[in-house]
Amino acid sequence: MTENLENLNLDMDTANVNMELSFVASAYKPKSILTVELTRANDIVSLVLNADSNALITSTDCDIQTYQNVREAFENYDILPRLNFYTGQLEEILPWIEGKFDLVVLCAPVDEELLESLLADGGKVVIEKSILGECDLCCFKQTSLENVKNYYIFEQD
């Protein structure tokens, strides 16, 4: 998996990149990506750089510092126009996000019905392992999802 980033000849510290996420983006080549509470800027940049060559990313986080870090990283790679970033509480932000996404990366629980409304046909979901079954609203409190069939579980470092 490290080879994929090395082939891009990037000045990115791959020790600080979740290679599972990079691999998923590289394998599926999504054109539209949504990240929910994925706080590491290198992970978000890596998703975009390993996705479709024109991939757009929408990222949500409740912390303004995450936005500042991601914006700086995107400027460094000259891909800032490919970023939409929303800060605030997820339950307030997510219902207003327009569009459907080929890849959704969840690092916080999201209601299953809302998640389904954000997924494009054939869209994939990547779930951070620590949120599995974490709360009553968590869409992943069960191992199998009724309507979301393509999902992958990863662990944050």
GROMACS elastic network, one bead per residue, 0.5 to 0.9 nm:
[ bonds ]
;  ai    aj funct       b0    kb
    1     4     6  0.56217   500
    1     5     6  0.76030   500
    1    19     6  0.61964   500
    1    20     6  0.77058   500
    1    22     6  0.77725   500
    1    23     6  0.62216   500
    2     5     6  0.56493   500
    2     6     6  0.63558   500
    2     7     6  0.87588   500
    2    14     6  0.73661   500
    2    19     6  0.67687   500
    2    22     6  0.88509   500
    2    23     6  0.88283   500
    3     7     6  0.59611   500
    3     8     6  0.87062   500
    4     7     6  0.53049   500
    4     8     6  0.68161   500
    4    22     6  0.80988   500
    4    23     6  0.77674   500
    4    26     6  0.79221   500
    4    50     6  0.80796   500
    5     8     6  0.52151   500
    5     9     6  0.69677   500
    5    10     6  0.70202   500
    5    12     6  0.84250   500
    5    14     6  0.74539   500
    5    19     6  0.87713   500
    5    22     6  0.79424   500
    5    46     6  0.80527   500
    5    49     6  0.86524   500
    5    50     6  0.78082   500
    6     9     6  0.52634   500
    6    10     6  0.68051   500
    6    14     6  0.84411   500
    7    10     6  0.80629   500
    8    49     6  0.83881   500
    8    50     6  0.87217   500
    9    12     6  0.86249   500
   10    13     6  0.86216   500
   10    77     6  0.88404   500
   11    14     6  0.88663   500
   12    15     6  0.86614   500
   12    16     6  0.83195   500
   12    17     6  0.83947   500
   12    42     6  0.76089   500
   12    46     6  0.88082   500
   13    16     6  0.56544   500
   13    17     6  0.71054   500
   13    42     6  0.80729   500
   14    18     6  0.80140   500
   14    19     6  0.80046   500
   14    42     6  0.83836   500
   15    18     6  0.80250   500
   15    19     6  0.88541   500
   16    19     6  0.89594   500
   16    40     6  0.84175   500
   16    42     6  0.67176   500
   16    43     6  0.77664   500
   16   157     6  0.86139   500
   17    20     6  0.87458   500
   17    21     6  0.82802   500
   17    22     6  0.78070   500
   17    40     6  0.82056   500
   17    41     6  0.88957   500
   17    42     6  0.57095   500
   17    43     6  0.52195   500
   17    44     6  0.88784   500
   17    46     6  0.71118   500
   17   157     6  0.89070   500
   18    21     6  0.56123   500
   18    22     6  0.66011   500
   18    23     6  0.88568   500
   18    42     6  0.83512   500
   18    43     6  0.60078   500
   18    46     6  0.83881   500
   18   154     6  0.89302   500
   18   155     6  0.84482   500
   18   156     6  0.70444   500
   18   157     6  0.72051   500
   19    23     6  0.59693   500
   19    24     6  0.85606   500
   19    43     6  0.84571   500
   19    46     6  0.86936   500
   20    23     6  0.50822   500
   20    24     6  0.62759   500
   20    25     6  0.87375   500
   20   154     6  0.66756   500
   20   155     6  0.83323   500
   21    24     6  0.51421   500
   21    25     6  0.62537   500
   21    26     6  0.85130   500
   21    43     6  0.73108   500
   21    44     6  0.89759   500
   21    46     6  0.78892   500
   21    47     6  0.65981   500
   21   105     6  0.85390   500
   21   126     6  0.79741   500
   21   154     6  0.76536   500
   22    25     6  0.52297   500
   22    26     6  0.60513   500
   22    27     6  0.85342   500
   22    43     6  0.76339   500
   22    46     6  0.58509   500
   22    47     6  0.55463   500
   22    48     6  0.87569   500
   22    49     6  0.84309   500
   22    50     6  0.60575   500
   22    51     6  0.82836   500
   23    26     6  0.50031   500
   23    27     6  0.59678   500
   23    28     6  0.85766   500
   23    47     6  0.86759   500
   23    50     6  0.76942   500
   24    27     6  0.51131   500
   24    28     6  0.61070   500
   24    29     6  0.80651   500
   24    47     6  0.83339   500
   24    50     6  0.85044   500
   24    51     6  0.85706   500
   24   126     6  0.83457   500
   24   152     6  0.86435   500
   25    28     6  0.54328   500
   25    29     6  0.53892   500
   25    30     6  0.64853   500
   25    46     6  0.83572   500
   25    47     6  0.56406   500
   25    48     6  0.76706   500
   25    49     6  0.84303   500
   25    50     6  0.53758   500
   25    52     6  0.81604   500
   25   103     6  0.80176   500
   26    29     6  0.53833   500
   26    30     6  0.83283   500
   26    47     6  0.80103   500
   26    49     6  0.85146   500
   26    51     6  0.54362   500
   26    52     6  0.80370   500
   27    30     6  0.87542   500
   27    50     6  0.84587   500
   27    51     6  0.81051   500
   28    51     6  0.72340   500
   28    52     6  0.84125   500
   28   102     6  0.86829   500
   28   103     6  0.84563   500
   28   124     6  0.85218   500
   29    50     6  0.70483   500
   29    53     6  0.82134   500
   29    55     6  0.82045   500
   29   102     6  0.87468   500
   30    33     6  0.66636   500
   30    48     6  0.87863   500
   30    50     6  0.89435   500
   30    51     6  0.53309   500
   30    52     6  0.55463   500
   30    55     6  0.65960   500
   30    56     6  0.88197   500
   30   101     6  0.81156   500
   30   102     6  0.52727   500
   30   103     6  0.60943   500
   30   123     6  0.84801   500
   30   124     6  0.89063   500
   31    48     6  0.88997   500
   31    51     6  0.67621   500
   31    52     6  0.53040   500
   31    53     6  0.79489   500
   31    54     6  0.65953   500
   31    56     6  0.62333   500
   31    57     6  0.83786   500
   31   101     6  0.78377   500
   31   102     6  0.64324   500
   31   103     6  0.82208   500
   32    51     6  0.86530   500
   32    52     6  0.84879   500
   32    54     6  0.88545   500
   32    55     6  0.55012   500
   32    56     6  0.50191   500
   32    57     6  0.58478   500
   32    58     6  0.78273   500
   32    99     6  0.89611   500
   32   100     6  0.76038   500
   32   102     6  0.53231   500
   32   103     6  0.65401   500
   32   104     6  0.86937   500
   33    47     6  0.81626   500
   33    48     6  0.79902   500
   33    51     6  0.87122   500
   33    55     6  0.73555   500
   33    56     6  0.63337   500
   33    58     6  0.61156   500
   33    59     6  0.80986   500
   33   100     6  0.88128   500
   33   101     6  0.54536   500
   33   102     6  0.60407   500
   33   104     6  0.57867   500
   33   105     6  0.77175   500
   34    56     6  0.87686   500
   34    57     6  0.58358   500
   34    59     6  0.56180   500
   34    60     6  0.78365   500
   34   100     6  0.89298   500
   34   101     6  0.63222   500
   34   102     6  0.82518   500
   34   103     6  0.63320   500
   34   105     6  0.61873   500
   34   106     6  0.84047   500
   34   118     6  0.86112   500
   35    38     6  0.58646   500
   35    44     6  0.78065   500
   35    57     6  0.76338   500
   35    58     6  0.64022   500
   35    60     6  0.61956   500
   35    61     6  0.85092   500
   35   103     6  0.83812   500
   35   104     6  0.58069   500
   35   106     6  0.61348   500
   35   107     6  0.78430   500
   36    39     6  0.85760   500
   36    58     6  0.87654   500
   36    59     6  0.61686   500
   36    60     6  0.50916   500
   36    61     6  0.64035   500
   36    90     6  0.80061   500
   36    94     6  0.89406   500
   36   104     6  0.76940   500
   36   105     6  0.60930   500
   36   107     6  0.57724   500
   36   108     6  0.63657   500
   36   109     6  0.86893   500
   36   110     6  0.86565   500
   37    59     6  0.76389   500
   37    60     6  0.58735   500
   37    62     6  0.73609   500
   37    63     6  0.88046   500
   37    66     6  0.89549   500
   37    90     6  0.86270   500
   37   105     6  0.85204   500
   37   106     6  0.68651   500
   37   107     6  0.52196   500
   37   108     6  0.60197   500
   38    41     6  0.80826   500
   38    43     6  0.76726   500
   38    44     6  0.73207   500
   38    59     6  0.77576   500
   38    60     6  0.78159   500
   38    61     6  0.73084   500
   38    66     6  0.87244   500
   38   105     6  0.74363   500
   38   106     6  0.71847   500
   38   107     6  0.56890   500
   38   108     6  0.83803   500
   39    42     6  0.89744   500
   39    43     6  0.80587   500
   39    44     6  0.81148   500
   39    61     6  0.72652   500
   39    63     6  0.86214   500
   39    66     6  0.57583   500
   39    67     6  0.85590   500
   39    69     6  0.88228   500
   39    70     6  0.83756   500
   39   107     6  0.86042   500
   40    43     6  0.54333   500
   40    44     6  0.66898   500
   40    45     6  0.89347   500
   40    66     6  0.74006   500
   40    69     6  0.80838   500
   40    70     6  0.76688   500
   41    44     6  0.51762   500
   41    45     6  0.61826   500
   41    46     6  0.84800   500
   41    66     6  0.73118   500
   41    67     6  0.85121   500
   41    69     6  0.59640   500
   41    71     6  0.82366   500
   41    72     6  0.85804   500
   41    73     6  0.63771   500
   41    74     6  0.83684   500
   42    45     6  0.50811   500
   42    46     6  0.59130   500
   42    47     6  0.85364   500
   42    70     6  0.78027   500
   42    73     6  0.72392   500
   43    46     6  0.50267   500
   43    47     6  0.62054   500
   43    48     6  0.88337   500
   44    47     6  0.51498   500
   44    48     6  0.65510   500
   44    49     6  0.87738   500
   44    57     6  0.82767   500
   44    59     6  0.82411   500
   44    70     6  0.73760   500
   44    74     6  0.89341   500
   45    48     6  0.52546   500
   45    49     6  0.61480   500
   45    50     6  0.85750   500
   45    70     6  0.77372   500
   45    73     6  0.70667   500
   45    74     6  0.66192   500
   45    77     6  0.82134   500
   45    79     6  0.86716   500
   46    49     6  0.50614   500
   46    50     6  0.59655   500
   46    51     6  0.83585   500
   47    50     6  0.53571   500
   47    51     6  0.60034   500
   47    57     6  0.85291   500
   48    51     6  0.51855   500
   48    52     6  0.75266   500
   48    53     6  0.79868   500
   48    54     6  0.84341   500
   48    55     6  0.61161   500
   48    56     6  0.71728   500
   48    57     6  0.68676   500
   48    79     6  0.86936   500
   48    82     6  0.83268   500
   49    52     6  0.77449   500
   49    53     6  0.71864   500
   49    55     6  0.82024   500
   50    53     6  0.78301   500
   51    54     6  0.79696   500
   51    55     6  0.60846   500
   52    56     6  0.87115   500
   54    82     6  0.78227   500
   55    82     6  0.69715   500
   56    81     6  0.83627   500
   56    83     6  0.61871   500
   56    84     6  0.78945   500
   57    82     6  0.61200   500
   57    83     6  0.51108   500
   57    84     6  0.61833   500
   57    85     6  0.82160   500
   57   101     6  0.89759   500
   58    82     6  0.84532   500
   58    83     6  0.59618   500
   58    85     6  0.56453   500
   58    86     6  0.77183   500
   58    97     6  0.87720   500
   59    67     6  0.85524   500
   59    83     6  0.75327   500
   59    84     6  0.62614   500
   59    86     6  0.62680   500
   59    87     6  0.85061   500
   60    63     6  0.89405   500
   60    67     6  0.84392   500
   60    84     6  0.86025   500
   60    85     6  0.58023   500
   60    87     6  0.57429   500
   60    88     6  0.76645   500
   60    89     6  0.87840   500
   60    90     6  0.73621   500
   60    93     6  0.77541   500
   60    94     6  0.80886   500
   61    64     6  0.74948   500
   61    66     6  0.69482   500
   61    67     6  0.74604   500
   61    85     6  0.80237   500
   61    86     6  0.65615   500
   61    87     6  0.50373   500
   61    88     6  0.63419   500
   61    89     6  0.75128   500
   61    90     6  0.73593   500
   62    66     6  0.82412   500
   62    86     6  0.81928   500
   62    87     6  0.50116   500
   62    89     6  0.54875   500
   62    90     6  0.71894   500
   63    66     6  0.55775   500
   63    67     6  0.70763   500
   63    87     6  0.63958   500
   63    88     6  0.71551   500
   64    67     6  0.51136   500
   64    68     6  0.64228   500
   64    69     6  0.88012   500
   64    87     6  0.62440   500
   64    88     6  0.82459   500
   65    68     6  0.50214   500
   65    69     6  0.61880   500
   65    70     6  0.85672   500
   66    69     6  0.51318   500
   66    70     6  0.60891   500
   66    71     6  0.84638   500
   66    87     6  0.87712   500
   67    70     6  0.51642   500
   67    71     6  0.59507   500
   67    72     6  0.85154   500
   67    85     6  0.67644   500
   67    86     6  0.79470   500
   67    87     6  0.73146   500
   68    71     6  0.51625   500
   68    72     6  0.61780   500
   68    73     6  0.86438   500
   69    72     6  0.52545   500
   69    73     6  0.62383   500
   69    74     6  0.86947   500
   70    73     6  0.50704   500
   70    74     6  0.61098   500
   70    75     6  0.85449   500
   70    83     6  0.89313   500
   70    85     6  0.87725   500
   71    74     6  0.51622   500
   71    75     6  0.61635   500
   71    76     6  0.86768   500
   71    80     6  0.67631   500
   71    83     6  0.80362   500
   71    85     6  0.86033   500
   72    75     6  0.50882   500
   72    76     6  0.62700   500
   72    77     6  0.88930   500
   72    80     6  0.85042   500
   73    76     6  0.50799   500
   73    77     6  0.65448   500
   73    78     6  0.86525   500
   73    79     6  0.87894   500
   73    80     6  0.83860   500
   74    77     6  0.52112   500
   74    78     6  0.60022   500
   74    79     6  0.51826   500
   74    81     6  0.84671   500
   74    82     6  0.84524   500
   74    83     6  0.77526   500
   75    79     6  0.61983   500
   75    80     6  0.53031   500
   75    81     6  0.89025   500
   76    79     6  0.78496   500
   76    80     6  0.84933   500
   77    80     6  0.77542   500
   78    81     6  0.81289   500
   79    82     6  0.56662   500
   79    83     6  0.75109   500
   80    83     6  0.55270   500
   80    84     6  0.86939   500
   81    84     6  0.80716   500
   86    93     6  0.71300   500
   87    90     6  0.83216   500
   87    93     6  0.77009   500
   88    91     6  0.87242   500
   88    92     6  0.72470   500
   88    93     6  0.65651   500
   89    92     6  0.54603   500
   89    93     6  0.62396   500
   89    94     6  0.86117   500
   90    93     6  0.50114   500
   90    94     6  0.56599   500
   90    95     6  0.84942   500
   90   108     6  0.88297   500
   90   110     6  0.82420   500
   91    94     6  0.60069   500
   91    95     6  0.70702   500
   91   110     6  0.82904   500
   92    95     6  0.65863   500
   92    96     6  0.75373   500
   93    96     6  0.56521   500
   93    97     6  0.67299   500
   94    97     6  0.53301   500
   94    98     6  0.87515   500
   94   110     6  0.89065   500
   94   114     6  0.78622   500
   94   115     6  0.89960   500
   94   118     6  0.86980   500
   95    98     6  0.81700   500
   95   114     6  0.71494   500
   95   118     6  0.89288   500
   97   100     6  0.89808   500
   97   118     6  0.81548   500
   98   118     6  0.79657   500
   99   117     6  0.89339   500
   99   118     6  0.67812   500
   99   119     6  0.85114   500
   99   120     6  0.82990   500
  100   117     6  0.73986   500
  100   119     6  0.50883   500
  100   121     6  0.83431   500
  100   123     6  0.85255   500
  101   104     6  0.64831   500
  101   118     6  0.60221   500
  101   120     6  0.50862   500
  101   121     6  0.86611   500
  101   123     6  0.65148   500
  101   124     6  0.84113   500
  102   118     6  0.89656   500
  102   119     6  0.63435   500
  102   120     6  0.54254   500
  102   121     6  0.76939   500
  102   122     6  0.71634   500
  102   124     6  0.60951   500
  102   125     6  0.84285   500
  103   119     6  0.74172   500
  103   120     6  0.82703   500
  103   123     6  0.56573   500
  103   125     6  0.57578   500
  103   126     6  0.74626   500
  104   115     6  0.84493   500
  104   118     6  0.81773   500
  104   119     6  0.73150   500
  104   123     6  0.77644   500
  104   124     6  0.63850   500
  104   126     6  0.61426   500
  104   127     6  0.83709   500
  105   124     6  0.86327   500
  105   125     6  0.59354   500
  105   127     6  0.60466   500
  105   128     6  0.77427   500
  106   109     6  0.69151   500
  106   110     6  0.77257   500
  106   125     6  0.74229   500
  106   126     6  0.61245   500
  106   128     6  0.60356   500
  106   131     6  0.84433   500
  107   126     6  0.87039   500
  107   127     6  0.64270   500
  107   128     6  0.50414   500
  107   129     6  0.82172   500
  107   130     6  0.79899   500
  107   131     6  0.67412   500
  107   156     6  0.88410   500
  108   127     6  0.84165   500
  108   128     6  0.76957   500
  108   130     6  0.87479   500
  108   131     6  0.60782   500
  108   138     6  0.84617   500
  109   112     6  0.89176   500
  109   127     6  0.88802   500
  109   131     6  0.61416   500
  109   132     6  0.79263   500
  109   133     6  0.85990   500
  109   134     6  0.76080   500
  109   135     6  0.75728   500
  109   137     6  0.71597   500
  109   139     6  0.65404   500
  109   140     6  0.77039   500
  110   113     6  0.85612   500
  110   114     6  0.70249   500
  110   115     6  0.64082   500
  110   137     6  0.70851   500
  110   138     6  0.58844   500
  110   139     6  0.60081   500
  110   140     6  0.86498   500
  111   114     6  0.53529   500
  111   115     6  0.61601   500
  111   116     6  0.87320   500
  111   137     6  0.58073   500
  111   138     6  0.60514   500
  111   139     6  0.52871   500
  111   140     6  0.89498   500
  112   116     6  0.61138   500
  112   117     6  0.86397   500
  112   137     6  0.82322   500
  112   138     6  0.75056   500
  112   140     6  0.79480   500
  112   145     6  0.85135   500
  112   147     6  0.86410   500
  112   148     6  0.83282   500
  113   116     6  0.51606   500
  113   117     6  0.63713   500
  113   118     6  0.89142   500
  113   139     6  0.83423   500
  114   117     6  0.51034   500
  114   118     6  0.65102   500
  115   118     6  0.52212   500
  115   119     6  0.64968   500
  115   125     6  0.89788   500
  115   139     6  0.82528   500
  115   148     6  0.85205   500
  116   119     6  0.53069   500
  116   120     6  0.83329   500
  116   147     6  0.73463   500
  116   148     6  0.68488   500
  117   120     6  0.80749   500
  119   122     6  0.77818   500
  119   123     6  0.53491   500
  119   124     6  0.75053   500
  119   125     6  0.82492   500
  119   148     6  0.87048   500
  120   124     6  0.84269   500
  122   149     6  0.86617   500
  122   150     6  0.75752   500
  123   148     6  0.85611   500
  123   149     6  0.89669   500
  123   150     6  0.70554   500
  123   151     6  0.88690   500
  124   148     6  0.80905   500
  124   149     6  0.80069   500
  124   151     6  0.55790   500
  124   152     6  0.78624   500
  125   148     6  0.78495   500
  125   149     6  0.86768   500
  125   150     6  0.62574   500
  125   152     6  0.63134   500
  125   153     6  0.85382   500
  126   150     6  0.86084   500
  126   151     6  0.55237   500
  126   153     6  0.57333   500
  126   154     6  0.69314   500
  127   130     6  0.85527   500
  127   131     6  0.75737   500
  127   132     6  0.79399   500
  127   140     6  0.85166   500
  127   151     6  0.71789   500
  127   152     6  0.61242   500
  127   154     6  0.60910   500
  127   155     6  0.83671   500
  128   131     6  0.60477   500
  128   132     6  0.75853   500
  128   152     6  0.87024   500
  128   153     6  0.58705   500
  128   154     6  0.50542   500
  128   155     6  0.55004   500
  128   156     6  0.67163   500
  129   132     6  0.56990   500
  129   153     6  0.57091   500
  129   154     6  0.55815   500
  129   155     6  0.53010   500
  129   156     6  0.77953   500
  130   133     6  0.83311   500
  130   134     6  0.75250   500
  130   154     6  0.88793   500
  130   155     6  0.72607   500
  130   156     6  0.82874   500
  131   134     6  0.51564   500
  131   135     6  0.80849   500
  131   138     6  0.76668   500
  131   140     6  0.78244   500
  131   141     6  0.87430   500
  132   135     6  0.83286   500
  132   138     6  0.72868   500
  132   139     6  0.82678   500
  132   140     6  0.54292   500
  132   141     6  0.57956   500
  132   142     6  0.81212   500
  132   143     6  0.86807   500
  133   136     6  0.75346   500
  133   137     6  0.87422   500
  133   138     6  0.60407   500
  133   139     6  0.79092   500
  133   140     6  0.58652   500
  133   142     6  0.71700   500
  134   137     6  0.85086   500
  134   138     6  0.64748   500
  134   140     6  0.85457   500
  134   141     6  0.72928   500
  135   138     6  0.52264   500
  135   139     6  0.88713   500
  135   141     6  0.77264   500
  136   139     6  0.84399   500
  136   141     6  0.77461   500
  137   140     6  0.87223   500
  137   141     6  0.82871   500
  138   141     6  0.57522   500
  139   142     6  0.76818   500
  139   145     6  0.78822   500
  140   143     6  0.65976   500
  140   144     6  0.77090   500
  140   145     6  0.71718   500
  141   144     6  0.87793   500
  142   145     6  0.69402   500
  144   148     6  0.83530   500
  144   149     6  0.78899   500
  145   148     6  0.53897   500
  145   149     6  0.64537   500
  145   151     6  0.89742   500
  146   149     6  0.71699   500
  148   151     6  0.71139   500
